[in-house]
Amino acid sequence: MGDYGRSLEFGYFLIPGVDEPLLDRARQVDRLGLDLIGVQDHPYQRRYVETWTLLSMIAAVTERVRVFPDVANLALRPPAVLAKAAASLDVLSGGRAELGLGGGGFWGAIEAYGGRRRTPGQSRAALDEAVTVIRKIWSGERNLRFEGEHYRLAGAQSGPVPAHPIEIWLGVSGPKALALTGARADGWLPSSAWATPDRLPEMNARVDEGAAAAGREPDAIRRLYNVNGTITDGASEGFLRGPAAQWAEELTDLAVGYGMDTFVLWAEGDQDTQIRRFAEEVVPEVRERVARERKG
């Protein structure tokens, strides 16, 4: 494991607080040239707006940035309808939607919203089935059939076909779910809060093993990383908590040393300042450093 050589992308993790200037912030991200906007999906949070509605509004007020749920809560979203929503957003936005997907997590809150509690094994099996269902719904084919333990299609019609090949990125952490990611998904989407750098080699290796078992190359899987921290003017206060130069060094190391290729800023502090500094001071430096190390 190391550098998979994939091109770098950068994004912003937009927390969907109802009192925040969400669309203005999205416009800023778009204007500053970042590649992606991700929105977490916790419908049971009373202070949050609904994720797919927000993603649709973001796509409507931006021009080039791609949008995705970071990650969609499968336990509360039937996969066939989720696939329809993603495909529709992709068509309406001109090919700017991707799909982050997770099995669910806060089970008490999920149950409060009418969802069913699942064991880790059930959640992983449902995720596997969901990938199949979603890709069938995107296929453009008729009379779709699938019979799983958690989901089924009984003569369903697909459509619309996405405007571009939407990628499915799984936000998972367990060994078997990581192997599933390598075997079936287009990307792995962890967060630095729980997939700390010291854990990345082992977790990436699980993804790679899953890919190999399915006859895929490891570099076929995108490695995204929600990076939680603060860009400051002072001395370093630890990983991803320090000046822009420190961020550039650490993200470069994550790319060439740990195989991550897409960095989504999950900032603490003043968001407008953090977005601007990330886009203007960190991103160009990381691109330059990674290009230099890959050549050298």
C-alpha positions in Angstrom: 0.0 0.0 0.0 1.1 3.5 -0.7 0.4 6.0 -3.5 -2.1 4.6 -5.9 -1.3 7.4 -8.4 -4.8 8.7 -8.8 -5.5 12.4 -9.6 -6.2 14.6 -6.6 -9.6 16.2 -5.8 -10.6 18.5 -3.0 -14.0 19.3 -1.4 -15.9 20.7 1.5 -18.1 19.0 4.1 -21.1 21.3 4.5 -22.9 20.7 7.8 -26.6 21.3 7.0 -27.6 23.5 9.9 -31.0 25.2 9.2 -29.7 28.6 10.5 -26.5 28.6 8.4 -26.1 30.4 5.1 -25.9 27.1 3.3 -26.4 28.2 -0.3 -24.1 31.2 0.0 -21.4 28.9 1.4 -22.0 26.5 -1.5 -21.6 29.3 -4.0 -18.3 30.2 -2.3 -17.0 26.7 -2.6 -18.0 26.7 -6.3 -16.4 30.1 -6.9 -13.1 29.0 -5.2 -12.8 26.0 -7.5 -13.1 23.1 -5.1 -14.3 19.9 -6.8 -16.9 18.6 -4.3 -19.5 19.4 -1.7 -20.5 16.7 0.7 -23.5 16.8 3.0 -24.0 14.5 6.0 -27.4 12.6 6.1 -29.0 12.6 9.5 -32.7 13.3 9.0 -33.5 12.9 12.7 -31.4 15.9 13.6 -34.0 18.6 14.2 -31.5 21.5 13.4 -30.6 20.0 10.0 -32.4 20.5 6.7 -33.0 17.4 4.6 -29.9 16.3 2.7 -31.3 15.6 -0.8 -33.3 18.7 -0.8 -30.2 20.7 0.1 -28.1 18.9 -2.5 -30.7 19.8 -5.2 -30.7 23.4 -4.2 -26.9 23.5 -4.1 -26.8 22.1 -7.6 -29.3 24.7 -8.8 -27.2 27.7 -7.5 -23.8 26.5 -8.5 -22.1 25.9 -11.9 -19.4 23.4 -11.7 -18.9 21.8 -8.2 -20.1 18.2 -7.8 -22.4 17.2 -4.9 -22.9 14.1 -2.9 -24.4 12.8 0.4 -21.5 12.2 2.9 -23.0 9.6 3.4 -26.6 8.7 2.5 -28.3 6.9 5.4 -29.4 3.6 3.8 -31.4 2.6 6.9 -33.9 5.4 6.2 -33.7 5.5 2.4 -34.9 2.6 0.2 -32.2 2.0 -2.4 -34.4 2.0 -5.5 -35.8 5.5 -4.6 -32.3 6.7 -3.5 -31.0 5.6 -6.9 -33.8 7.5 -8.6 -33.0 10.6 -6.6 -29.3 10.4 -7.4 -29.9 9.8 -11.1 -32.5 12.7 -11.3 -30.1 15.1 -9.6 -27.3 14.0 -12.0 -29.5 14.7 -15.0 -30.8 18.0 -13.8 -27.3 19.2 -12.7 -25.6 18.2 -15.9 -23.7 15.2 -14.5 -22.6 16.7 -11.1 -24.0 14.1 -8.6 -22.1 11.3 -6.9 -23.4 8.9 -4.2 -21.8 8.4 -0.8 -23.5 5.5 1.0 -23.5 4.1 4.5 -25.4 1.4 6.3 -26.6 3.6 9.1 -25.2 4.2 12.6 -27.3 6.0 15.2 -29.8 3.2 15.6 -31.9 4.7 18.4 -32.4 7.9 16.3 -33.1 5.7 13.2 -35.7 3.7 15.1 -37.3 7.0 16.2 -37.7 7.9 12.6 -39.3 4.6 11.7 -36.3 2.7 10.6 -35.3 -0.8 11.7 -32.2 -1.5 13.9 -29.7 -3.8 12.1 -26.8 -5.8 13.4 -23.4 -5.1 11.8 -23.8 -8.2 9.6 -27.3 -7.2 8.6 -26.2 -3.7 7.8 -23.3 -4.9 5.6 -25.6 -7.4 3.8 -28.1 -4.6 3.2 -25.4 -2.4 1.8 -24.2 -5.1 -0.6 -27.8 -5.6 -1.8 -28.3 -1.9 -2.1 -25.3 -1.5 -4.5 -26.9 -4.1 -6.7 -30.3 -2.5 -6.6 -29.0 1.0 -7.2 -26.9 0.0 -10.3 -29.9 -1.8 -11.7 -32.1 1.3 -11.3 -29.4 3.3 -13.2 -29.1 0.7 -16.0 -31.9 1.9 -18.3 -33.3 -1.6 -18.5 -36.9 -2.8 -18.1 -38.5 -5.5 -15.9 -35.8 -5.4 -13.3 -35.8 -8.2 -10.8 -33.9 -8.8 -7.6 -34.7 -10.9 -4.6 -32.5 -10.2 -1.5 -32.9 -10.6 2.2 -33.4 -6.9 2.7 -34.5 -5.5 -0.7 -36.3 -6.7 -3.8 -37.2 -5.5 -7.3 -40.3 -7.1 -8.8 -40.5 -6.1 -12.4 -39.3 -2.5 -11.8 -38.6 0.0 -14.6 -35.3 1.9 -14.4 -34.8 5.6 -15.3 -33.7 8.2 -15.8 -30.2 7.0 -16.8 -27.6 9.2 -15.0 -26.0 11.9 -17.2 -22.6 10.4 -16.3 -21.4 7.2 -14.5 -22.2 8.1 -10.9 -19.7 6.7 -8.5 -20.8 4.8 -5.3 -18.5 5.6 -2.3 -19.0 3.5 0.8 -18.5 5.1 4.2 -17.6 1.9 6.2 -15.0 0.8 8.7 -15.3 -3.0 9.5 -13.0 -5.5 7.8 -15.7 -7.3 5.9 -17.3 -4.0 4.8 -13.9 -2.7 3.7 -13.5 -5.9 1.6 -17.0 -5.3 0.2 -15.9 -1.8 -0.8 -12.9 -3.2 -2.7 -15.0 -5.8 -4.4 -18.0 -3.7 -5.4 -17.8 0.1 -4.8 -16.1 2.9 -6.7 -14.6 4.5 -3.6 -14.0 4.3 0.1 -15.1 7.4 2.2 -13.8 7.4 5.8 -13.4 10.4 8.1 -10.2 11.3 9.9 -12.0 11.4 13.2 -12.3 7.6 13.3 -10.1 6.4 10.4 -7.0 8.0 11.9 -3.8 7.9 9.8 -2.3 5.1 11.9 -5.4 2.9 10.9 -5.3 3.7 7.2 -2.7 1.2 6.1 -4.6 -1.8 7.6 -8.0 -0.4 6.4 -6.7 0.2 2.9 -5.2 -3.2 2.8 -8.6 -4.7 3.5 -10.0 -2.7 0.6 -7.2 -3.9 -1.6 -7.8 -7.6 -0.6 -11.5 -7.2 -1.5 -10.5 -5.7 -4.9 -8.0 -8.5 -5.6 -10.6 -11.2 -4.7 -13.0 -9.6 -7.2 -10.4 -9.4 -9.9 -10.0 -5.6 -9.6 -6.9 -3.4 -9.4 -6.5 -1.5 -6.1 -6.2 1.8 -8.0 -9.8 1.3 -9.4 -11.1 2.4 -6.0 -11.1 6.1 -5.1 -9.9 6.8 -1.5 -11.7 9.9 -0.1 -11.0 11.4 3.3 -13.2 13.7 5.3 -10.4 15.7 7.1 -11.5 17.3 10.3 -9.5 20.2 11.7 -8.6 23.9 11.7 -6.2 26.0 9.6 -4.6 28.4 12.0 -1.9 31.1 12.1 -0.2 29.8 15.1 2.0 26.8 16.0 0.9 23.3 15.4 -1.6 21.9 17.9 -1.6 18.4 16.4 -2.7 16.6 13.3 -4.7 18.9 11.0 -4.6 21.7 13.6 -2.1 24.2 12.5 -0.9 26.6 9.7 -1.6 26.1 6.0 2.0 24.8 5.5 1.4 22.0 8.0 -1.9 21.1 6.3 -0.1 20.9 2.9 2.6 18.7 4.3 0.1 16.4 6.1 -2.2 16.0 3.1 0.7 15.4 0.8 1.9 12.6 3.1 -1.7 11.2 3.2 -1.6 11.1 -0.7 1.8 9.7 -1.4 2.3 7.7 1.8 -1.2 6.5 2.7 -3.0 6.3 -0.7 -5.7 8.9 -0.1 -6.6 11.0 -3.2 -9.7 13.1 -2.4 -9.7 15.4 0.6 -13.0 16.9 1.9 -12.5 19.7 4.4 -14.5 19.3 7.6 -13.5 22.6 9.2 -13.9 23.9 12.7 -14.0 27.7 13.3 -15.2 30.4 10.9 -16.3 28.4 7.9 -15.9 31.2 5.3 -12.3 31.8 6.4 -11.5 28.1 6.5 -12.9 27.4 3.0 -11.0 30.3 1.5 -7.7 29.4 3.2 -8.1 25.7 2.2 -8.8 26.6 -1.4 -6.2 29.3 -1.8 -3.3 28.2 0.5 -3.6 24.5 1.0 -4.9 22.9 -2.2 -2.4 24.5 -4.7 0.5 23.6 -2.4 -0.7 20.0 -2.1 -1.1 19.6 -5.8 2.4 20.9 -6.4 4.0 18.8 -3.7 2.3 15.6 -4.8 3.2 16.2 -8.5 6.8 16.9 -7.5 7.1 13.7 -5.3 5.5 11.6 -8.0 8.1 12.8 -10.5 11.0 12.4 -8.1 
